[in-house]
Amino acid sequence: MTLLEGRHNWKYIDRCPNLRTAGKLIPIGDRAETCLQDTTPRPITPPVLKKFLNSLRPGLGAVRIFHGKANDPDVASARFHGKRTKPPVTGGLVINPRPKSLYQQKLLQLQETGCYSKKAPLGRSHDQSAGLPNGLDALRTTFGLKNLKGLTAGEIVNPSKTADQVERENQEGHQLYIRSHNSYFVGEPINRKYKWSQYVKESRFGVPSPHSNEGRAVAKSLNWINHASTLVSKRNDDYRERSQPQIGMAFDPIVDTLNVPADHTFGIVMPEENFGVGDLMDSSSPEQFLKGTEKQRVLVNAVQEHLKKANFQNFNSLLQAFRHYDKKGQGWIDKEDLQVVCSQLNLVLSAPVLDSLMEYCDVNKDGRIDFLEFSNFLNWKGKMPINTLEERILTGVCKPRSAPANVHRVKIQEPDEQNVPEVSDALVRPEDLEPVQAGSTQKTPKTLARPKTVPASFATSSSLIRAVVGGPSTANYRRFGIPTVRTDLPTPRLKRTGDRTNYGDESTAQDLLHPTLFSLRGVHEEHFFTPRPKQEIARIFDKVGVDIPQDVFEEAWKLASLRHPMGEVCVETFRNVLMEIQAN
């Protein structure tokens, strides 16, 4: 009895001592380490079998060798492929080669003597008459075979032959094309070389089909028997029209029960609104609604365009045109003056159109048109600038006179006019005139804006759909479209890569599609707008051939420097100022 059996005998009672105990007796002192260790030596694989194992299951990192070549000598491991590289010539030997001996120098000259006799000069022709036979005239002798002139392409495509001759030549070679290319004419039967001794070649086989040249069989097949008209009762036909949909007709099963005409429309007629989509998008006030006034606005625009063309063609300045309109000399234009001028221009206006024109031009709503409104709405003010003398007359500094020089005007005051204040002769205020360009002496009336009344607060329907409180702000969202030219910001000298601001110095699509003539010479837009000193500007215009006196140059430079906030002058600005000075 072992120690383990003695330890378990006191705990378990063996009821069948004559039977063998089931299970496995674990020896004392064994561990998992002993079970994992292989104490028996592994068998040695014979060399005859090992070469097959190395071919099927090679070891880790071993090269797979076919069992048929296992006993062959290993020659590949000791063999190198390729060409052995020789050490190259060093740079020192190339730059400073070793000196040659006298014998090597003479030998090199003898070797190059034959090359010099065959070598021709580089880049020009040499005399090759030495290699020609004696007595040969090189100037009159022509080598090669003389080409015989054949037919031209026009004669080949369109030969000078008659139609019968072309057809006859085509028939002559047709039998050869049948044999070589299997080419037949349209409808030509194939000659199968049958023996036609009993039958004629054009004979036909079979029984002729019964037919009629008048087309009776076709007419009978088109008029089927079951397509004949059938007679039905009117009650059945009316029921079928009410209960079954008809092609091209709306299905209405209760049409007979309605006591309404056929063109009746159900529903409520919605009253037409006095505003349109544009009025809603602009948030216009009721008095500014444009719906329903299309015809009136078209007539006003046509009259306005007609007056602009007439003023531009008949008058040289805005002041002359305004004096023509001001028939009473009051300093403004009323409805009667405007109607008289329109009559002189053969423009007959109705009372509503004339009232609409006056309302459109009268921005300050005083019932009359002053000089500023006249120049903005009835003229092309950009094409009729105001010079210095006209500016003094308009602002009241200089009063025009039409009397002779030796006549003095004396104002006679009536007794009832002594307490009437004097009316100012100024048509515009000085601040209402602005230069055509920065630094220019010519002025133009300022543009009158038509500000629309904007409601204090409004909410759109789209903002109320899925509206959230505290949602992410859209201020940092990406903006699409062409950026507006920022004229309020100065153009930086060095623009950053991430700066997307449009300063007005970038080319447009018009410049890319239609480049200027200067770009063909390598002169681009930035060269014209680059600030330059006075000496360089003078040298550029002198090289071009423009003769500018010194006083004119100084005046042009002074005016051009006023057009830039920092006083810088470029070629384009100086050229524009110089053209204005020469025009005046």
Secondary structure, 3 states (H helix, E strand, C coil): CCHHHHHHHCCCCCCCCCCCCCCCCCCCCCCHHHHHCCCCCCCCCCHHHHHHHHHHCCCCCCCCCCHHHCCCCCCHHHCCCCCCCCCCCCHHHHHCCCCCCHHHHHHHHHHHHHHHHHCCCCCCCCCCHHHCCCCCCCCCCCCCCCCCCCCCHHHHHCCCCCHHHHHHHHHHCHHHHHHHHCCCCCCCCCCCCCCCCCCCCCCCCCCCCCCCCCCHHHHHHHCCHHHCCCCCCHHHHHHHHHHCCCCCCCCCCCHHHCCCCCCCCCCCCCCCCCCCHHHHHHCCCHHHCCCCCHHHHHHHHHHHHHHHHHHHHHCCCHHHHHHHHCCCCCCCECHHHHHHHHHHCCCCCCHHHHHHHHHHHCCCCCCCECHHHHHHHCCCHHHCCECHHHHHHHCCCCCCCCCCCCCCCCCCCCHHHCCCCCCCCCCCCHHHEEECCCCCCCEEECCCCCCCCCCCCCCCHHHHCCCCCCCCCCCCCCCCCCCCECCCCCCCCCCCCCCCCECCCCCCHHHHHCCCCHHHHCCCHHHHHCCCCHHHHHHHHHHHCCCCCHHHHHHHHHHHHHCCCCCCCCHHHHHHHHHHHHHC
